[in-house]
Structures are given as structure tokens and as C-alpha cells.
Amino acid sequence: MIELLLAEPCIECDKCVDVCPTNVLDRTTSGVPVIARQSDCQTCFMCEAYCPADAIYVAPDVAPVGDAALPLPLLGSYRERIGWGGGRAPGALVAVGPELPKGSPPPRLPGTGTRTD
């Protein structure tokens, strides 16, 4: 389940918002996305994998960690393990990494953020 989105390293590219299949994250006027619907997270790791700045941590558990200490050294480790970390530095100023999946996202129900499929 998504547990952490750090504002400081975030480069405001919104890749995490675009790749989330369950619309867990919301765009904000500040540019840094927020975890809006944590309970909808399916623990697919897409947001963490596509984050070029290693600003997201998804715990492998399907329940929120809560007040437990989050393992900051693990930020970006999933990207590295799947081989998407080559040629970039943490906190990079540009969104490098694999291209986002092609095509339009599934339609969402008006005003709910919930997909219709």
C-alpha cells in the first residue's frame, strides 16, 4: 500500500498520478501530488516504479503501516531492482524513465475519481 510521498524530492511530473490504475493520487495546485485515497491502493508499485525522483514508497503490505517508522533508505529501491534506475540521479530535474503506457486511461465517473471499468 502506498505509504509515503515526499514533497522535497518530488519534481512535480505527475507520472505517479497518470500511471495509478485506481486513482489513489490527486494533482494539486502546488504541483506535488497527494495521497488522496490510500485505501484504494492495490499495491501494484506502478507509482513507485515510474517516479523518477524516488519520492514515493509503497509498502508490500496491503494494510497501512500507520505510525510505524517508514524505511526511508528503501525509497527508490524498487525502481533499482526492476532495472529502471539506470542513467538517473535521485532528485533528477527531469522525468527520466520508461515512457508511460500508451492510450487513454479508462473513463472516470464524474466527481468521484473512480474509474468506470
MITI-494972 format. One record per residue (C-alpha): residue number from 0; residue in one letter; x, y, z. Coordinates in steps of 0.5 Angstrom, whole numbers. Layout:
<recs>
> NUM:a:X:Y:Z
...
</recs>
This chain:
<recs>
> 0:m:0:0:0
> 1:i:3:7:-2
> 2:e:5:10:5
> 3:l:10:16:3
> 4:l:10:21:-2
> 5:l:16:26:0
> 6:a:15:33:-3
> 7:e:22:35:-3
> 8:p:25:31:-8
> 9:c:18:31:-12
> 10:i:20:34:-19
> 11:e:12:35:-20
> 12:c:12:31:-26
> 13:d:5:28:-24
> 14:k:8:21:-27
> 15:c:5:18:-21
> 16:v:-2:21:-22
> 17:d:-2:18:-29
> 18:v:0:11:-28
> 19:c:-4:9:-22
> 20:p:-10:5:-24
> 21:t:-14:6:-18
> 22:n:-13:14:-18
> 23:v:-10:14:-11
> 24:l:-6:20:-12
> 25:d:-9:27:-14
> 26:r:-6:33:-17
> 27:t:-5:40:-13
> 28:t:-4:47:-15
> 29:s:3:47:-11
> 30:g:5:41:-16
> 31:v:6:36:-11
> 32:p:1:30:-12
> 33:v:-2:28:-5
> 34:i:-4:21:-3
> 35:a:-12:22:-3
> 36:r:-15:15:-3
> 37:q:-10:11:1
> 38:s:-15:5:2
> 39:d:-16:5:-6
> 40:c:-9:3:-7
> 41:q:-8:-4:-10
> 42:t:0:-5:-8
> 43:c:2:-5:-15
> 44:f:8:-1:-15
> 45:m:7:3:-21
> 46:c:7:10:-18
> 47:e:14:8:-14
> 48:a:17:5:-21
> 49:y:15:11:-25
> 50:c:17:16:-20
> 51:p:24:19:-23
> 52:a:26:23:-16
> 53:d:25:17:-12
> 54:a:20:21:-8
> 55:i:15:15:-7
> 56:y:15:9:-2
> 57:v:10:3:-3
> 58:a:10:-2:3
> 59:p:9:-9:0
> 60:d:3:-10:6
> 61:v:-4:-9:4
> 62:a:-6:-5:10
> 63:p:-3:2:12
> 64:v:3:2:16
> 65:g:1:7:21
> 66:d:5:10:26
> 67:a:11:5:25
> 68:a:17:8:22
> 69:l:18:8:15
> 70:p:24:6:12
> 71:l:27:12:8
> 72:p:33:8:5
> 73:l:28:4:1
> 74:l:26:10:-3
> 75:g:28:8:-10
> 76:s:30:1:-9
> 77:y:24:-2:-12
> 78:r:26:2:-19
> 79:e:33:0:-18
> 80:r:31:-8:-17
> 81:i:27:-8:-23
> 82:g:32:-4:-27
> 83:w:29:3:-29
> 84:g:34:7:-25
> 85:g:40:7:-30
> 86:g:43:14:-32
> 87:r:39:18:-27
> 88:a:41:21:-20
> 89:p:36:21:-14
> 90:g:32:28:-15
> 91:a:34:29:-22
> 92:l:31:35:-25
> 93:v:28:32:-31
> 94:a:23:26:-31
> 95:v:27:20:-34
> 96:g:25:13:-34
> 97:p:20:9:-38
> 98:e:15:12:-43
> 99:l:8:12:-40
> 100:p:3:7:-42
> 101:k:0:9:-49
> 102:g:-7:10:-50
> 103:s:-12:14:-46
> 104:p:-14:12:-39
> 105:p:-20:9:-37
> 106:p:-26:14:-36
> 107:r:-28:16:-29
> 108:l:-34:17:-26
> 109:p:-36:25:-26
> 110:g:-34:28:-19
> 111:t:-32:21:-16
> 112:g:-25:20:-18
> 113:t:-27:13:-19
> 114:r:-26:9:-26
> 115:t:-32:6:-29
> 116:d:-29:-1:-31
</recs>
